Amino acid sequence: MAVQVTRLSGDEWQEWATHLLTRRYGPTEYQKVPDNQKGDAGIEGFSRCGHTYQCYGCQEPISSKDRYEAQRDKLTEDIGKFIKNKDKLKPIFGTVKITRWVLFVPFFDSKDLVSHAAKKTPDVIAANLAYVEQGFQVVICDEDQFRAERDFLLNARDESLKLSCTDATPTQIQEWSDGNDELVRKLDDKLRRLNTLKTPDTRSVFREKILGWYLEGQELLASLRSYPQTYEKVIAAKAHREKGLTVASLTHEGTAAELLNCTLRELKDDLRSTAKELSAASAESLTREAVSDWLLRCPLDFPR
């Protein structure tokens, strides 16, 4: 089963984009414009040098055609707001004159989107807006154009990226088990083959631990989506290690317990080498999530 990286969307992307833009321009040079009940007037924020941004992350994964259409429609809608809401925007911009209206997206892959932005530029110029400067253009940019800012936010910190989550409760584990009985049956079958778990009671205790690892790890992964570069490193490391698990399960000459421990150790080493910004505790928790996920879905199995 392939593991797919999901890009940030919606509010998550807007929050991350604001961090990138603040880093690019400086905390006093980039002005966030909060949403309110009347909407955002077609902008997310603006720089004192005259660049105004609308941040948009569509739901992924989608096709290139659907991505283009979603981004095109968002641009069209918000350029309309930028023109229509002049009485709202004029006091927001104050003395700042806008030379660029930017649709800031996680990723785009259509030259037609660039063409569409160019076609919208004359519409804004023709509106003769008080806050638009000579040479104005509508443009597109994506996260890759902010690599320096992204790397700084993720790596240039006094301590490692630390994630935290609450421990899964017995009630949460039971509710999840009740809704995923087939996966739990697969797990129980594997645990019976672990030579270190000799009684039903010890297997039951370990099963609760595995399910707790899974639920807690899922919460950590959700938190990690706020750090998209690190999130993608974790998912990529997990996917890479998963590819070899089926073969390893069939060819491993040691015991099931040795295979389990080996898998835990190798994935943790992978995470610590590829996502160095993760704290040791976070890498440990994400390793346990991956192994519990593999035990439930079957990429990791034990010889009968």
DRENSEDREN-377959 format. One record per residue (C-alpha): residue in one letter; x, y, z. Coordinates in pm, whole numbers, m for minus. Example, Ala and Ser with C-alpha at 12.3 -4.5 7.8 and 13.67 -1.06 7.14 Angstrom:
DRENSEDREN-377959
(atom "A", (1230, m450, 780));
(atom "S", (1367, m106, 714));
END
This chain:
DRENSEDREN-377959
(atom "M", (0, 0, 0));
(atom "A", (149, 334, m105));
(atom "V", (186, 610, 149));
(atom "Q", (87, 945, 5));
(atom "V", (201, 1286, 125));
(atom "T", (m90, 1523, 176));
(atom "R", (m13, 1891, 137));
(atom "L", (m151, 2145, 378));
(atom "S", (m487, 2298, 294));
(atom "G", (m742, 2542, 432));
(atom "D", (m665, 2706, 767));
(atom "E", (m351, 2493, 817));
(atom "W", (m197, 2630, 498));
(atom "Q", (m300, 2989, 582));
(atom "E", (m132, 2967, 922));
(atom "W", (190, 2818, 781));
(atom "A", (196, 3072, 496));
(atom "T", (168, 3355, 748));
(atom "H", (476, 3221, 930));
(atom "L", (668, 3208, 600));
(atom "L", (565, 3560, 499));
(atom "T", (646, 3707, 840));
(atom "R", (990, 3546, 821));
(atom "R", (1044, 3680, 467));
(atom "Y", (950, 4043, 536));
(atom "G", (994, 4075, 913));
(atom "P", (736, 4102, 1191));
(atom "T", (687, 4479, 1145));
(atom "E", (703, 4468, 764));
(atom "Y", (434, 4208, 705));
(atom "Q", (84, 4286, 826));
(atom "K", (m159, 3999, 873));
(atom "V", (m523, 4092, 805));
(atom "P", (m746, 3867, 1019));
(atom "D", (m1071, 3727, 884));
(atom "N", (m1391, 3853, 1037));
(atom "Q", (m1759, 3785, 992));
(atom "K", (m1762, 3997, 677));
(atom "G", (m1479, 3809, 512));
(atom "D", (m1120, 3900, 431));
(atom "A", (m1183, 4132, 134));
(atom "G", (m962, 3917, m88));
(atom "I", (m633, 3939, 104));
(atom "E", (m457, 3747, 382));
(atom "G", (m204, 4019, 455));
(atom "F", (37, 4264, 294));
(atom "S", (394, 4385, 313));
(atom "R", (494, 4746, 362));
(atom "C", (678, 4727, 30));
(atom "G", (349, 4679, m156));
(atom "H", (290, 4304, m195));
(atom "T", (m50, 4174, m85));
(atom "Y", (m117, 3803, m43));
(atom "Q", (m412, 3569, m58));
(atom "C", (m311, 3225, 77));
(atom "Y", (m501, 2927, m60));
(atom "G", (m446, 2556, m15));
(atom "C", (m699, 2336, m195));
(atom "Q", (m785, 1988, m72));
(atom "E", (m534, 1728, m191));
(atom "P", (m474, 1486, m351));
(atom "I", (m643, 1598, m674));
(atom "S", (m556, 1594, m1042));
(atom "S", (m359, 1873, m1210));
(atom "K", (m675, 1980, m1393));
(atom "D", (m883, 1999, m1074));
(atom "R", (m603, 2179, m891));
(atom "Y", (m578, 2438, m1168));
(atom "E", (m953, 2494, m1173));
(atom "A", (m973, 2535, m795));
(atom "Q", (m680, 2779, m789));
(atom "R", (m812, 2969, m1093));
(atom "D", (m1156, 3009, m937));
(atom "K", (m1007, 3126, m606));
(atom "L", (m795, 3385, m785));
(atom "T", (m1093, 3511, m985));
(atom "E", (m1312, 3535, m675));
(atom "D", (m1059, 3722, m464));
(atom "I", (m943, 3960, m735));
(atom "G", (m1312, 4050, m758));
(atom "K", (m1311, 4122, m382));
(atom "F", (m990, 4324, m417));
(atom "I", (m1169, 4552, m663));
(atom "K", (m1519, 4553, m514));
(atom "N", (m1420, 4612, m150));
(atom "K", (m1222, 4932, m209));
(atom "D", (m1393, 5118, 75));
(atom "K", (m1286, 4842, 316));
(atom "L", (m933, 4803, 181));
(atom "K", (m832, 5169, 150));
(atom "P", (m810, 5230, 527));
(atom "I", (m643, 4890, 579));
(atom "F", (m359, 4972, 336));
(atom "G", (m327, 5331, 457));
(atom "T", (m32, 5491, 278));
(atom "V", (92, 5160, 131));
(atom "K", (54, 5132, m247));
(atom "I", (13, 4780, m386));
(atom "T", (231, 4667, m676));
(atom "R", (166, 4291, m651));
(atom "W", (m143, 4087, m567));
(atom "V", (m15, 3735, m500));
(atom "L", (m200, 3404, m487));
(atom "F", (22, 3204, m250));
(atom "V", (m36, 2829, m279));
(atom "P", (148, 2519, m151));
(atom "F", (204, 2398, m508));
(atom "F", (88, 2468, m863));
(atom "D", (162, 2283, m1183));
(atom "S", (m23, 2463, m1463));
(atom "K", (111, 2738, m1685));
(atom "D", (m254, 2829, m1751));
(atom "L", (m277, 2960, m1394));
(atom "V", (6, 3205, m1469));
(atom "S", (m175, 3312, m1786));
(atom "H", (m499, 3359, m1595));
(atom "A", (m322, 3583, m1342));
(atom "A", (m182, 3794, m1626));
(atom "K", (m532, 3831, m1773));
(atom "K", (m665, 3959, m1441));
(atom "T", (m402, 4232, m1410));
(atom "P", (m575, 4474, m1655));
(atom "D", (m904, 4433, m1464));
(atom "V", (m742, 4572, m1149));
(atom "I", (m562, 4852, m1334));
(atom "A", (m884, 4953, m1509));
(atom "A", (m1062, 4989, m1174));
(atom "N", (m830, 5285, m1094));
(atom "L", (m802, 5190, m727));
(atom "A", (m649, 5445, m490));
(atom "Y", (m428, 5181, m326));
(atom "V", (m285, 5034, m650));
(atom "E", (52, 5160, m773));
(atom "Q", (179, 5193, m1128));
(atom "G", (330, 4864, m1255));
(atom "F", (77, 4651, m1065));
(atom "Q", (61, 4279, m1148));
(atom "V", (m132, 3971, m1037));
(atom "V", (114, 3684, m980));
(atom "I", (137, 3328, m845));
(atom "C", (393, 3188, m602));
(atom "D", (428, 2862, m407));
(atom "E", (610, 2727, m103));
(atom "D", (926, 2630, m292));
(atom "Q", (992, 3000, m349));
(atom "F", (1023, 3036, 29));
(atom "R", (1278, 2759, 87));
(atom "A", (1513, 2974, 295));
(atom "E", (1230, 3083, 523));
(atom "R", (1095, 2730, 548));
(atom "D", (1433, 2584, 638));
(atom "F", (1492, 2853, 898));
(atom "L", (1157, 2796, 1067));
(atom "L", (1213, 2421, 1079));
(atom "N", (1581, 2398, 1159));
(atom "A", (1717, 2722, 1307));
(atom "R", (1583, 2678, 1657));
(atom "D", (1749, 2646, 1996));
(atom "E", (1609, 2299, 2051));
(atom "S", (1466, 2012, 1847));
(atom "L", (1111, 2016, 1720));
(atom "K", (916, 1875, 2011));
(atom "L", (567, 1739, 1963));
(atom "S", (340, 1634, 2243));
(atom "C", (13, 1450, 2272));
(atom "T", (m209, 1313, 2543));
(atom "D", (m194, 945, 2630));
(atom "A", (m469, 738, 2474));
(atom "T", (m727, 641, 2738));
(atom "P", (m867, 290, 2779));
(atom "T", (m1203, 425, 2660));
(atom "Q", (m1052, 569, 2342));
(atom "I", (m868, 243, 2274));
(atom "Q", (m1184, 39, 2326));
(atom "E", (m1394, 267, 2104));
(atom "W", (m1135, 246, 1828));
(atom "S", (m1115, m133, 1865));
(atom "D", (m1493, m167, 1843));
(atom "G", (m1494, 23, 1514));
(atom "N", (m1197, m164, 1365));
(atom "D", (m1252, m524, 1471));
(atom "E", (m1099, m675, 1155));
(atom "L", (m771, m489, 1209));
(atom "V", (m768, m591, 1575));
(atom "R", (m819, m957, 1477));
(atom "K", (m515, m934, 1248));
(atom "L", (m313, m786, 1531));
(atom "D", (m423, m1058, 1775));
(atom "D", (m320, m1328, 1528));
(atom "K", (29, m1178, 1501));
(atom "L", (72, m1134, 1874));
(atom "R", (6, m1504, 1927));
(atom "R", (322, m1564, 1726));
(atom "L", (539, m1341, 1945));
(atom "N", (740, m1587, 2153));
(atom "T", (779, m1333, 2435));
(atom "L", (402, m1314, 2494));
(atom "K", (323, m1653, 2642));
(atom "T", (m20, m1597, 2801));
(atom "P", (m350, m1436, 2694));
(atom "D", (m307, m1173, 2964));
(atom "T", (36, m1062, 2844));
(atom "R", (m91, m1051, 2485));
(atom "S", (m390, m841, 2591));
(atom "V", (m169, m592, 2773));
(atom "F", (66, m563, 2476));
(atom "R", (m227, m523, 2236));
(atom "E", (m349, m223, 2441));
(atom "K", (1, m80, 2423));
(atom "I", (17, m121, 2044));
(atom "L", (m323, 44, 1997));
(atom "G", (m219, 326, 2230));
(atom "W", (96, 378, 2022));
(atom "Y", (m118, 402, 1711));
(atom "L", (m370, 655, 1845));
(atom "E", (m104, 872, 2009));
(atom "G", (108, 863, 1694));
(atom "Q", (m186, 966, 1480));
(atom "E", (m230, 1271, 1703));
(atom "L", (138, 1354, 1665));
(atom "L", (116, 1326, 1286));
(atom "A", (m180, 1565, 1287));
(atom "S", (29, 1816, 1486));
(atom "L", (326, 1765, 1255));
(atom "R", (121, 1882, 955));
(atom "S", (188, 2236, 1080));
(atom "Y", (553, 2171, 982));
(atom "P", (510, 2044, 626));
(atom "Q", (875, 1984, 540));
(atom "T", (928, 1767, 848));
(atom "Y", (593, 1597, 793));
(atom "E", (697, 1496, 442));
(atom "K", (1033, 1365, 568));
(atom "V", (854, 1144, 822));
(atom "I", (604, 1010, 568));
(atom "A", (880, 947, 314));
(atom "A", (1094, 758, 568));
(atom "K", (795, 549, 669));
(atom "A", (709, 471, 307));
(atom "H", (1067, 375, 225));
(atom "R", (1094, 137, 519));
(atom "E", (749, m11, 448));
(atom "K", (853, m122, 98));
(atom "G", (1090, m382, 236));
(atom "L", (876, m512, 520));
(atom "T", (692, m785, 331));
(atom "V", (1017, m942, 213));
(atom "A", (1174, m901, 556));
(atom "S", (877, m1073, 720));
(atom "L", (919, m1374, 490));
(atom "T", (1298, m1403, 500));
(atom "H", (1387, m1303, 856));
(atom "E", (1568, m1593, 1022));
(atom "G", (1529, m1481, 1382));
(atom "T", (1229, m1479, 1610));
(atom "A", (921, m1260, 1570));
(atom "A", (1034, m1050, 1867));
(atom "E", (1371, m991, 1702));
(atom "L", (1199, m882, 1379));
(atom "L", (979, m639, 1572));
(atom "N", (1272, m486, 1760));
(atom "C", (1481, m466, 1445));
(atom "T", (1204, m282, 1262));
(atom "L", (1162, m35, 1547));
(atom "R", (1534, 32, 1563));
(atom "E", (1584, 77, 1188));
(atom "L", (1292, 316, 1142));
(atom "K", (1397, 526, 1440));
(atom "D", (1746, 551, 1292));
(atom "D", (1593, 657, 959));
(atom "L", (1387, 931, 1123));
(atom "R", (1677, 1061, 1329));
(atom "S", (1898, 1087, 1018));
(atom "T", (1644, 1234, 774));
(atom "A", (1442, 1456, 1012));
(atom "K", (1713, 1578, 1246));
(atom "E", (1494, 1857, 1376));
(atom "L", (1275, 1601, 1555));
(atom "S", (1346, 1553, 1924));
(atom "A", (1443, 1203, 2032));
(atom "A", (1109, 1160, 2208));
(atom "S", (912, 1266, 1898));
(atom "A", (1110, 1031, 1675));
(atom "E", (1046, 748, 1922));
(atom "S", (671, 813, 1926));
(atom "L", (645, 839, 1548));
(atom "T", (844, 516, 1513));
(atom "R", (598, 336, 1739));
(atom "E", (305, 477, 1540));
(atom "A", (450, 343, 1216));
(atom "V", (515, m6, 1356));
(atom "S", (169, m26, 1512));
(atom "D", (19, 86, 1180));
(atom "W", (214, m185, 997));
(atom "L", (104, m449, 1246));
(atom "L", (m258, m350, 1196));
(atom "R", (m248, m325, 817));
(atom "C", (m16, m624, 758));
(atom "P", (303, m488, 595));
(atom "L", (475, m620, 909));
(atom "D", (396, m986, 975));
(atom "F", (557, m1270, 1167));
(atom "P", (635, m1620, 1034));
(atom "R", (390, m1887, 1137));
END
